[in-house]
């Protein structure tokens, strides 16, 4: 990664890959909005990870 490049990480919540920290948002997961229950970002060491959720209804569209 070149200097000044920011890597985006995602912490997956729910669904088949719950609990995984990934650098590519898998199909079916959606970024958690800022007005939902729970944090929309997590700090893990020196990384910031956006929280991505699996839809409760299982609809991965």
ZIZIBEL-V99716 format. One record per residue. N is the residue number from 1. PHI is phi as a letter, one per 30 degrees, with the letter a starting at -180 (999 if undefined). PSI is psi in degrees with one decimal (* if undefined). Layout:
# ZIZIBEL-V99716
n phi psi
N PHI PSI
N PHI PSI
This chain:
# ZIZIBEL-V99716
n phi psi
1 999 135.4
2 d 155.9
3 e 139.3
4 i -8.0
5 d 135.1
6 c 126.4
7 d 132.2
8 c 127.9
9 c 151.8
10 b 132.6
11 c 121.5
12 d 132.4
13 c 121.2
14 i 178.2
15 i -171.6
16 d -15.6
17 b 26.3
18 e 135.7
19 i -6.6
20 d 143.2
21 c 118.1
22 b 162.2
23 c 6.2
24 b 119.6
25 d 114.1
26 d 154.6
27 e 139.2
28 j -22.3
29 c 146.8
30 b 144.4
31 d 137.6
32 d 131.4
33 d 161.5
34 d -12.0
35 c 25.7
36 c 170.7
37 d 134.9
38 j 167.8
39 d 150.2
40 c -12.5
41 b 151.3
42 b 148.0
43 c 121.1
44 b 104.6
45 i -118.2
46 c 15.2
47 c 147.5
48 c 127.7
49 c 132.3
50 d 143.1
51 d 129.1
52 c 132.7
53 c 149.6
54 d 133.0
55 e 138.7
56 d -32.5
57 d -0.6
58 i 2.1
59 d 110.9
60 c 15.5
61 d *
